[in-house]
Protein backbone atom coordinates (compact mmCIF):
# COMPACT_ATOMS: atom_id res chain seq x y z
CA UNK A 1 0.00 0.00 0.00
CA UNK A 2 1.48 3.36 -1.05
CA UNK A 3 1.99 6.33 1.22
CA UNK A 4 -0.51 8.42 -0.75
CA UNK A 5 -3.23 5.82 -0.21
CA UNK A 6 -2.45 5.71 3.48
CA UNK A 7 -2.65 9.51 3.79
CA UNK A 8 -5.97 9.64 1.88
CA UNK A 9 -7.66 7.41 4.48
CA UNK A 10 -6.85 9.84 7.29
CA UNK A 11 -8.89 13.10 7.11
CA UNK A 12 -6.89 16.26 6.99
CA UNK A 13 -7.02 18.02 10.37
CA UNK A 14 -7.81 21.51 9.08
CA UNK A 15 -10.39 20.23 6.60
CA UNK A 16 -11.98 18.08 9.27
CA UNK A 17 -12.28 21.07 11.61
CA UNK A 18 -13.95 23.24 8.95
CA UNK A 19 -17.46 22.22 10.06
CA UNK A 20 -18.69 25.79 10.47
CA UNK A 21 -17.47 26.71 6.99
CA UNK A 22 -19.23 23.69 5.50
CA UNK A 23 -22.48 24.48 7.38
CA UNK A 24 -22.46 28.10 6.27
CA UNK A 25 -21.95 27.00 2.67
CA UNK A 26 -24.80 24.50 2.89
CA UNK A 27 -27.16 27.08 4.42
CA UNK A 28 -26.26 29.51 1.67
CA UNK A 29 -27.18 26.93 -0.98
CA UNK A 30 -30.34 25.77 0.81
CA UNK A 31 -33.19 27.57 2.51
CA UNK A 32 -32.88 28.74 6.13
CA UNK A 33 -33.64 26.03 8.65
CA UNK A 34 -33.31 23.20 6.15
CA UNK A 35 -29.75 22.14 7.00
CA UNK A 36 -29.74 19.75 9.96
CA UNK A 37 -27.11 18.44 12.31
CA UNK A 38 -23.61 17.37 11.29
CA UNK A 39 -23.75 13.66 10.46
CA UNK A 40 -20.09 12.91 9.91
CA UNK A 41 -17.43 13.27 7.29
CA UNK A 42 -15.38 11.20 4.91
CA UNK A 43 -11.92 11.67 3.46
CA UNK A 44 -11.95 11.94 -0.33
CA UNK A 45 -8.18 12.18 -0.74
CA UNK A 46 -5.19 14.21 0.35
CA UNK A 47 -6.48 17.38 2.05
CA UNK A 48 -10.00 16.78 0.70
CA UNK A 49 -12.87 16.09 3.13
CA UNK A 50 -16.64 15.92 2.62
CA UNK A 51 -18.91 16.94 5.49
CA UNK A 52 -22.49 15.64 5.70
CA UNK A 53 -25.43 17.51 7.21
CA UNK A 54 -28.97 16.26 7.64
CA UNK A 55 -31.72 17.59 5.39
CA UNK A 56 -34.94 18.75 7.02
CA UNK A 57 -36.69 19.69 3.78
CA UNK A 58 -40.01 17.94 3.20
CA UNK A 59 -39.88 15.25 0.58
CA UNK A 60 -36.17 14.54 1.09
CA UNK A 61 -36.25 12.17 4.02
CA UNK A 62 -32.88 10.48 4.50
CA UNK A 63 -31.01 12.89 2.19
CA UNK A 64 -27.88 14.77 3.26
CA UNK A 65 -26.17 18.00 2.31
CA UNK A 66 -22.63 17.11 1.24
CA UNK A 67 -20.05 19.90 1.36
CA UNK A 68 -16.58 19.10 0.08
CA UNK A 69 -13.72 21.26 1.38
CA UNK A 70 -10.03 21.18 0.55
CA UNK A 71 -6.79 23.09 1.06
CA UNK A 72 -3.70 23.43 -1.04
CA UNK A 73 -0.39 21.92 -0.04
CA UNK A 74 1.32 23.86 2.74
CA UNK A 75 -1.70 26.21 2.93
CA UNK A 76 -3.65 26.91 6.10
CA UNK A 77 -6.81 28.27 4.42
CA UNK A 78 -9.59 25.77 3.70
CA UNK A 79 -11.77 26.43 0.65
CA UNK A 80 -15.03 24.94 -0.55
CA UNK A 81 -14.99 22.71 -3.59
CA UNK A 82 -18.71 21.95 -4.03
CA UNK A 83 -21.99 21.56 -2.17
CA UNK A 84 -24.68 19.12 -3.29
CA UNK A 85 -27.69 17.30 -1.91
CA UNK A 86 -27.09 13.53 -1.98
CA UNK A 87 -29.22 10.56 -0.90
CA UNK A 88 -28.18 8.81 2.28
CA UNK A 89 -28.32 5.10 3.09
CA UNK A 90 -32.00 5.34 4.15
CA UNK A 91 -33.09 7.97 1.61
CA UNK A 92 -36.40 7.73 -0.21
CA UNK A 93 -35.49 7.43 -3.88
CA UNK A 94 -37.53 7.35 -7.04
CA UNK A 95 -37.95 3.95 -8.67
CA UNK A 96 -35.48 2.90 -11.29
CA UNK A 97 -36.18 4.39 -14.69
CA UNK A 98 -38.02 2.07 -17.04
CA UNK A 99 -38.28 2.69 -20.81
CA UNK A 100 -41.68 3.77 -22.06
CA UNK A 101 -42.06 0.59 -24.10
CA UNK A 102 -41.90 -1.42 -20.87
CA UNK A 103 -44.11 0.96 -18.86
CA UNK A 104 -46.93 0.85 -21.39
CA UNK A 105 -49.91 -1.23 -20.30
CA UNK A 106 -53.12 -2.28 -22.09
CA UNK A 107 -55.64 0.52 -21.95
CA UNK A 108 -53.07 3.35 -21.76
CA UNK A 109 -53.66 4.54 -25.31
CA UNK A 110 -56.07 7.39 -25.85
CA UNK A 111 -57.52 9.24 -28.83
CA UNK A 112 -54.76 10.61 -31.03
CA UNK A 113 -51.98 8.49 -29.49
CA UNK A 114 -49.60 6.62 -31.81
CA UNK A 115 -47.93 3.39 -30.71
CA UNK A 116 -44.93 2.46 -32.91
CA UNK A 117 -43.85 -1.17 -33.21
CA UNK A 118 -40.28 -2.35 -33.45
CA UNK A 119 -38.97 -3.65 -36.73
CA UNK A 120 -38.07 -7.00 -35.13
CA UNK A 121 -41.28 -7.34 -33.10
CA UNK A 122 -41.76 -11.05 -32.37
CA UNK A 123 -45.53 -10.67 -32.68
CA UNK A 124 -45.27 -9.81 -36.39
CA UNK A 125 -43.86 -11.41 -39.48
CA UNK A 126 -43.85 -10.46 -43.19
CA UNK A 127 -47.27 -10.66 -44.77
CA UNK A 128 -45.85 -12.10 -47.98
CA UNK A 129 -42.70 -14.13 -48.60
CA UNK A 130 -40.37 -14.37 -51.54
CA UNK A 131 -36.75 -14.57 -52.54
CA UNK A 132 -36.14 -10.93 -51.72
CA UNK A 133 -38.08 -11.01 -48.44
CA UNK A 134 -36.39 -11.45 -45.05
CA UNK A 135 -37.21 -14.45 -42.83
CA UNK A 136 -40.09 -14.22 -40.34
CA UNK A 137 -39.68 -12.02 -37.26
CA UNK A 138 -36.92 -9.97 -38.89
CA UNK A 139 -36.67 -6.41 -40.15
CA UNK A 140 -38.95 -4.95 -42.80
CA UNK A 141 -38.25 -5.02 -46.50
CA UNK A 142 -35.62 -2.75 -48.00
CA UNK A 143 -38.37 -0.57 -49.45
CA UNK A 144 -39.68 0.19 -45.94
CA UNK A 145 -36.34 0.51 -44.17
CA UNK A 146 -36.93 4.25 -43.60
CA UNK A 147 -39.93 3.38 -41.41
CA UNK A 148 -38.22 0.60 -39.47
CA UNK A 149 -36.50 2.78 -36.86
CA UNK A 150 -39.67 3.49 -34.93
CA UNK A 151 -37.89 5.02 -31.96
CA UNK A 152 -36.62 7.97 -34.02
CA UNK A 153 -39.33 8.02 -36.68
CA UNK A 154 -41.03 11.34 -37.32
CA UNK A 155 -44.80 11.13 -37.09
CA UNK A 156 -46.50 12.62 -40.13
CA UNK A 157 -50.10 13.31 -40.88
CA UNK A 158 -52.43 11.09 -42.82
CA UNK A 159 -53.55 7.51 -42.55
CA UNK A 160 -51.08 4.60 -42.47
CA UNK A 161 -51.99 3.75 -46.05
CA UNK A 162 -50.82 7.21 -47.13
CA UNK A 163 -47.53 6.88 -45.26
CA UNK A 164 -46.31 3.66 -46.86
CA UNK A 165 -43.45 3.79 -49.32
CA UNK A 166 -44.17 2.74 -52.88
CA UNK A 167 -42.44 -0.60 -53.51
CA UNK A 168 -39.89 -0.96 -56.27
CA UNK A 169 -41.15 -1.98 -59.68
CA UNK A 170 -40.96 -5.71 -60.35
CA UNK A 171 -40.48 -6.66 -56.70
CA UNK A 172 -42.48 -9.10 -54.61
CA UNK A 173 -43.83 -6.15 -52.64
CA UNK A 174 -45.25 -4.58 -55.80
CA UNK A 175 -46.90 -7.85 -56.78
CA UNK A 176 -48.37 -8.24 -53.31
CA UNK A 177 -49.76 -4.72 -53.45
CA UNK A 178 -51.30 -5.40 -56.86
CA UNK A 179 -53.00 -8.52 -55.50
CA UNK A 180 -54.48 -6.57 -52.61
CA UNK A 181 -52.10 -7.76 -49.88
CA UNK A 182 -51.29 -4.31 -48.54
CA UNK A 183 -50.15 -5.48 -45.11
CA UNK A 184 -46.38 -5.62 -44.95
CA UNK A 185 -46.53 -7.63 -41.70
CA UNK A 186 -49.06 -9.99 -40.16
CA UNK A 187 -49.34 -11.83 -36.87
CA UNK A 188 -46.63 -14.38 -36.29
CA UNK A 189 -47.07 -17.67 -34.48
CA UNK A 190 -45.72 -16.04 -31.35
CA UNK A 191 -48.18 -13.18 -31.71
CA UNK A 192 -51.08 -15.60 -32.13
CA UNK A 193 -50.10 -17.58 -29.04
CA UNK A 194 -49.62 -14.40 -26.99
CA UNK A 195 -53.06 -13.11 -27.96
CA UNK A 196 -54.65 -16.49 -27.26
CA UNK A 197 -53.07 -16.59 -23.79
CA UNK A 198 -54.43 -13.13 -22.94
CA UNK A 199 -57.94 -13.94 -24.13
CA UNK A 200 -57.88 -17.31 -22.40
CA UNK A 201 -56.92 -15.66 -19.12
CA UNK A 202 -59.58 -12.94 -19.38
CA UNK A 203 -62.51 -15.00 -20.71
CA UNK A 204 -61.49 -18.63 -20.41
CA UNK A 205 -62.75 -21.75 -18.68
CA UNK A 206 -60.81 -21.06 -15.46
CA UNK A 207 -62.61 -17.80 -14.66
CA UNK A 208 -65.19 -17.79 -11.83
CA UNK A 209 -67.95 -16.87 -14.29
CA UNK A 210 -67.20 -19.87 -16.48
CA UNK A 211 -66.99 -22.21 -13.48
CA UNK A 212 -70.54 -21.27 -12.44
CA UNK A 213 -72.00 -21.20 -15.95
CA UNK A 214 -74.64 -23.80 -16.92
CA UNK A 215 -73.01 -24.44 -20.32
CA UNK A 216 -70.08 -23.29 -22.46
CA UNK A 217 -70.07 -20.74 -25.25
CA UNK A 218 -69.62 -23.48 -27.83
CA UNK A 219 -73.33 -24.29 -27.63
CA UNK A 220 -74.53 -20.70 -27.13
CA UNK A 221 -76.54 -19.04 -29.86
CA UNK A 222 -75.07 -15.63 -29.05
CA UNK A 223 -71.55 -16.71 -30.07
CA UNK A 224 -70.37 -15.07 -33.31
CA UNK A 225 -67.65 -17.20 -34.94
CA UNK A 226 -64.38 -15.71 -36.19
CA UNK A 227 -62.19 -16.83 -39.04
CA UNK A 228 -58.64 -18.06 -39.16
CA UNK A 229 -56.88 -20.46 -36.86
CA UNK A 230 -58.09 -18.56 -33.79
CA UNK A 231 -61.66 -19.42 -34.75
CA UNK A 232 -61.04 -23.00 -33.65
CA UNK A 233 -60.81 -21.90 -30.02
CA UNK A 234 -62.39 -18.43 -29.80
CA UNK A 235 -65.41 -16.43 -30.84
CA UNK A 236 -67.09 -13.09 -30.15
CA UNK A 237 -69.90 -12.77 -27.61
CA UNK A 238 -72.97 -10.96 -28.96
CA UNK A 239 -75.17 -11.06 -25.86
CA UNK A 240 -75.71 -7.52 -24.57
CA UNK A 241 -76.52 -8.83 -21.08
CA UNK A 242 -73.32 -10.90 -20.84
CA UNK A 243 -70.21 -9.49 -19.10
CA UNK A 244 -68.24 -10.49 -22.20
CA UNK A 245 -70.41 -8.66 -24.73
CA UNK A 246 -68.27 -7.63 -27.71
CA UNK A 247 -65.23 -9.47 -26.34
CA UNK A 248 -63.29 -12.39 -27.75
CA UNK A 249 -64.16 -15.37 -25.55
CA UNK A 250 -62.92 -18.92 -25.41
CA UNK A 251 -65.27 -21.61 -26.64
CA UNK A 252 -64.95 -23.15 -23.19
CA UNK A 253 -66.06 -19.93 -21.49
CA UNK A 254 -69.60 -19.51 -20.26
CA UNK A 255 -71.93 -17.28 -18.29
CA UNK A 256 -75.49 -17.18 -17.04
CA UNK A 257 -76.67 -15.54 -20.24
CA UNK A 258 -76.38 -18.76 -22.27
CA UNK A 259 -79.06 -18.91 -24.94
CA UNK A 260 -80.23 -22.36 -23.81
CA UNK A 261 -79.64 -21.98 -20.09
CA UNK A 262 -83.28 -21.37 -19.15
CA UNK A 263 -85.71 -21.13 -22.02
CA UNK A 264 -88.81 -19.29 -20.85
CA UNK A 265 -92.08 -20.99 -21.85
CA UNK A 266 -94.72 -19.00 -23.64
CA UNK A 267 -97.29 -17.50 -21.28
CA UNK A 268 -100.59 -19.45 -21.32
CA UNK A 269 -103.50 -17.86 -23.13
CA UNK A 270 -106.59 -17.59 -20.86
CA UNK A 271 -109.88 -19.03 -22.23
CA UNK A 272 -112.65 -16.64 -23.17
CA UNK A 273 -114.78 -15.65 -20.12
CA UNK A 274 -118.16 -17.35 -19.61
CA UNK A 275 -119.58 -14.21 -18.07
CA UNK A 276 -118.90 -10.98 -19.80
CA UNK A 277 -117.27 -9.09 -16.96
CA UNK A 278 -116.25 -6.25 -19.20
CA UNK A 279 -119.82 -4.99 -19.73
CA UNK A 280 -121.00 -2.20 -17.43
CA UNK A 281 -124.60 -2.16 -16.18
CA UNK A 282 -125.81 1.33 -15.31
CA UNK A 283 -127.55 1.72 -11.95
CA UNK A 284 -129.36 4.99 -11.03
CA UNK A 285 -128.38 6.71 -7.82
CA UNK A 286 -132.04 7.63 -7.08
CA UNK A 287 -135.25 5.80 -8.02
CA UNK A 288 -137.28 7.31 -10.77
CA UNK A 289 -140.43 9.24 -9.75
CA UNK A 290 -142.83 6.74 -11.36
CA UNK A 291 -141.26 3.62 -9.86
CA UNK A 292 -143.33 3.62 -6.65
CA UNK A 293 -146.99 2.55 -5.90
CA UNK A 294 -148.13 6.12 -5.44
CA UNK A 295 -148.26 8.39 -8.44
CA UNK A 296 -146.19 11.51 -8.33
CA UNK A 297 -149.18 13.84 -8.92
CA UNK A 298 -151.71 14.24 -6.10
CA UNK A 299 -155.42 14.12 -6.72
CA UNK A 300 -158.39 14.65 -4.45
CA UNK A 301 -158.81 10.96 -3.64
CA UNK A 302 -155.25 10.52 -2.51
CA UNK A 303 -155.39 13.69 -0.43
CA UNK A 304 -158.35 12.35 1.54
CA UNK A 305 -156.45 9.17 2.36
CA UNK A 306 -153.68 11.18 3.93
CA UNK A 307 -151.03 10.62 1.29
CA UNK A 308 -148.78 13.54 0.67
C-alpha positions in Angstrom: 0.0 0.0 0.0 1.5 3.4 -1.1 2.0 6.3 1.2 -0.5 8.4 -0.8 -3.2 5.8 -0.2 -2.5 5.7 3.5 -2.7 9.5 3.8 -6.0 9.6 1.9 -7.7 7.4 4.5 -6.9 9.8 7.3 -8.9 13.1 7.1 -6.9 16.3 7.0 -7.0 18.0 10.4 -7.8 21.5 9.1 -10.4 20.2 6.6 -12.0 18.1 9.3 -12.3 21.1 11.6 -14.0 23.2 9.0 -17.5 22.2 10.1 -18.7 25.8 10.5 -17.5 26.7 7.0 -19.2 23.7 5.5 -22.5 24.5 7.4 -22.5 28.1 6.3 -22.0 27.0 2.7 -24.8 24.5 2.9 -27.2 27.1 4.4 -26.3 29.5 1.7 -27.2 26.9 -1.0 -30.3 25.8 0.8 -33.2 27.6 2.5 -32.9 28.7 6.1 -33.6 26.0 8.7 -33.3 23.2 6.1 -29.8 22.1 7.0 -29.7 19.8 10.0 -27.1 18.4 12.3 -23.6 17.4 11.3 -23.8 13.7 10.5 -20.1 12.9 9.9 -17.4 13.3 7.3 -15.4 11.2 4.9 -11.9 11.7 3.5 -12.0 11.9 -0.3 -8.2 12.2 -0.7 -5.2 14.2 0.3 -6.5 17.4 2.0 -10.0 16.8 0.7 -12.9 16.1 3.1 -16.6 15.9 2.6 -18.9 16.9 5.5 -22.5 15.6 5.7 -25.4 17.5 7.2 -29.0 16.3 7.6 -31.7 17.6 5.4 -34.9 18.8 7.0 -36.7 19.7 3.8 -40.0 17.9 3.2 -39.9 15.3 0.6 -36.2 14.5 1.1 -36.3 12.2 4.0 -32.9 10.5 4.5 -31.0 12.9 2.2 -27.9 14.8 3.3 -26.2 18.0 2.3 -22.6 17.1 1.2 -20.0 19.9 1.4 -16.6 19.1 0.1 -13.7 21.3 1.4 -10.0 21.2 0.5 -6.8 23.1 1.1 -3.7 23.4 -1.0 -0.4 21.9 0.0 1.3 23.9 2.7 -1.7 26.2 2.9 -3.7 26.9 6.1 -6.8 28.3 4.4 -9.6 25.8 3.7 -11.8 26.4 0.7 -15.0 24.9 -0.5 -15.0 22.7 -3.6 -18.7 22.0 -4.0 -22.0 21.6 -2.2 -24.7 19.1 -3.3 -27.7 17.3 -1.9 -27.1 13.5 -2.0 -29.2 10.6 -0.9 -28.2 8.8 2.3 -28.3 5.1 3.1 -32.0 5.3 4.2 -33.1 8.0 1.6 -36.4 7.7 -0.2 -35.5 7.4 -3.9 -37.5 7.4 -7.0 -37.9 4.0 -8.7 -35.5 2.9 -11.3 -36.2 4.4 -14.7 -38.0 2.1 -17.0 -38.3 2.7 -20.8 -41.7 3.8 -22.1 -42.1 0.6 -24.1 -41.9 -1.4 -20.9 -44.1 1.0 -18.9 -46.9 0.8 -21.4 -49.9 -1.2 -20.3 -53.1 -2.3 -22.1 -55.6 0.5 -22.0 -53.1 3.4 -21.8 -53.7 4.5 -25.3 -56.1 7.4 -25.8 -57.5 9.2 -28.8 -54.8 10.6 -31.0 -52.0 8.5 -29.5 -49.6 6.6 -31.8 -47.9 3.4 -30.7 -44.9 2.5 -32.9 -43.8 -1.2 -33.2 -40.3 -2.3 -33.5 -39.0 -3.6 -36.7 -38.1 -7.0 -35.1 -41.3 -7.3 -33.1 -41.8 -11.0 -32.4 -45.5 -10.7 -32.7 -45.3 -9.8 -36.4 -43.9 -11.4 -39.5 -43.8 -10.5 -43.2 -47.3 -10.7 -44.8 -45.8 -12.1 -48.0 -42.7 -14.1 -48.6 -40.4 -14.4 -51.5 -36.8 -14.6 -52.5 -36.1 -10.9 -51.7 -38.1 -11.0 -48.4 -36.4 -11.4 -45.1 -37.2 -14.5 -42.8 -40.1 -14.2 -40.3 -39.7 -12.0 -37.3 -36.9 -10.0 -38.9 -36.7 -6.4 -40.1 -38.9 -5.0 -42.8 -38.2 -5.0 -46.5 -35.6 -2.7 -48.0 -38.4 -0.6 -49.4 -39.7 0.2 -45.9 -36.3 0.5 -44.2 -36.9 4.2 -43.6 -39.9 3.4 -41.4 -38.2 0.6 -39.5 -36.5 2.8 -36.9 -39.7 3.5 -34.9 -37.9 5.0 -32.0 -36.6 8.0 -34.0 -39.3 8.0 -36.7 -41.0 11.3 -37.3 -44.8 11.1 -37.1 -46.5 12.6 -40.1 -50.1 13.3 -40.9 -52.4 11.1 -42.8 -53.5 7.5 -42.6 -51.1 4.6 -42.5 -52.0 3.8 -46.1 -50.8 7.2 -47.1 -47.5 6.9 -45.3 -46.3 3.7 -46.9 -43.4 3.8 -49.3 -44.2 2.7 -52.9 -42.4 -0.6 -53.5 -39.9 -1.0 -56.3 -41.1 -2.0 -59.7 -41.0 -5.7 -60.3 -40.5 -6.7 -56.7 -42.5 -9.1 -54.6 -43.8 -6.2 -52.6 -45.3 -4.6 -55.8 -46.9 -7.8 -56.8 -48.4 -8.2 -53.3 -49.8 -4.7 -53.5 -51.3 -5.4 -56.9 -53.0 -8.5 -55.5 -54.5 -6.6 -52.6 -52.1 -7.8 -49.9 -51.3 -4.3 -48.5 -50.2 -5.5 -45.1 -46.4 -5.6 -44.9 -46.5 -7.6 -41.7 -49.1 -10.0 -40.2 -49.3 -11.8 -36.9 -46.6 -14.4 -36.3 -47.1 -17.7 -34.5 -45.7 -16.0 -31.4 -48.2 -13.2 -31.7 -51.1 -15.6 -32.1 -50.1 -17.6 -29.0 -49.6 -14.4 -27.0 -53.1 -13.1 -28.0 -54.6 -16.5 -27.3 -53.1 -16.6 -23.8 -54.4 -13.1 -22.9 -57.9 -13.9 -24.1 -57.9 -17.3 -22.4 -56.9 -15.7 -19.1 -59.6 -12.9 -19.4 -62.5 -15.0 -20.7 -61.5 -18.6 -20.4 -62.7 -21.8 -18.7 -60.8 -21.1 -15.5 -62.6 -17.8 -14.7 -65.2 -17.8 -11.8 -68.0 -16.9 -14.3 -67.2 -19.9 -16.5 -67.0 -22.2 -13.5 -70.5 -21.3 -12.4 -72.0 -21.2 -15.9 -74.6 -23.8 -16.9 -73.0 -24.4 -20.3 -70.1 -23.3 -22.5 -70.1 -20.7 -25.3 -69.6 -23.5 -27.8 -73.3 -24.3 -27.6 -74.5 -20.7 -27.1 -76.5 -19.0 -29.9 -75.1 -15.6 -29.1 -71.5 -16.7 -30.1 -70.4 -15.1 -33.3 -67.6 -17.2 -34.9 -64.4 -15.7 -36.2 -62.2 -16.8 -39.0 -58.6 -18.1 -39.2 -56.9 -20.5 -36.9 -58.1 -18.6 -33.8 -61.7 -19.4 -34.7 -61.0 -23.0 -33.6 -60.8 -21.9 -30.0 -62.4 -18.4 -29.8 -65.4 -16.4 -30.8 -67.1 -13.1 -30.1 -69.9 -12.8 -27.6 -73.0 -11.0 -29.0 -75.2 -11.1 -25.9 -75.7 -7.5 -24.6 -76.5 -8.8 -21.1 -73.3 -10.9 -20.8 -70.2 -9.5 -19.1 -68.2 -10.5 -22.2 -70.4 -8.7 -24.7 -68.3 -7.6 -27.7 -65.2 -9.5 -26.3 -63.3 -12.4 -27.7 -64.2 -15.4 -25.6 -62.9 -18.9 -25.4 -65.3 -21.6 -26.6 -64.9 -23.2 -23.2 -66.1 -19.9 -21.5 -69.6 -19.5 -20.3 -71.9 -17.3 -18.3 -75.5 -17.2 -17.0 -76.7 -15.5 -20.2 -76.4 -18.8 -22.3 -79.1 -18.9 -24.9 -80.2 -22.4 -23.8 -79.6 -22.0 -20.1 -83.3 -21.4 -19.1 -85.7 -21.1 -22.0 -88.8 -19.3 -20.8 -92.1 -21.0 -21.9 -94.7 -19.0 -23.6 -97.3 -17.5 -21.3 -100.6 -19.4 -21.3 -103.5 -17.9 -23.1 -106.6 -17.6 -20.9 -109.9 -19.0 -22.2 -112.7 -16.6 -23.2 -114.8 -15.6 -20.1 -118.2 -17.3 -19.6 -119.6 -14.2 -18.1 -118.9 -11.0 -19.8 -117.3 -9.1 -17.0 -116.2 -6.3 -19.2 -119.8 -5.0 -19.7 -121.0 -2.2 -17.4 -124.6 -2.2 -16.2 -125.8 1.3 -15.3 -127.5 1.7 -11.9 -129.4 5.0 -11.0 -128.4 6.7 -7.8 -132.0 7.6 -7.1 -135.2 5.8 -8.0 -137.3 7.3 -10.8 -140.4 9.2 -9.7 -142.8 6.7 -11.4 -141.3 3.6 -9.9 -143.3 3.6 -6.6 -147.0 2.5 -5.9 -148.1 6.1 -5.4 -148.3 8.4 -8.4 -146.2 11.5 -8.3 -149.2 13.8 -8.9 -151.7 14.2 -6.1 -155.4 14.1 -6.7 -158.4 14.7 -4.4 -158.8 11.0 -3.6 -155.2 10.5 -2.5 -155.4 13.7 -0.4 -158.3 12.4 1.5 -156.5 9.2 2.4 -153.7 11.2 3.9 -151.0 10.6 1.3 -148.8 13.5 0.7 
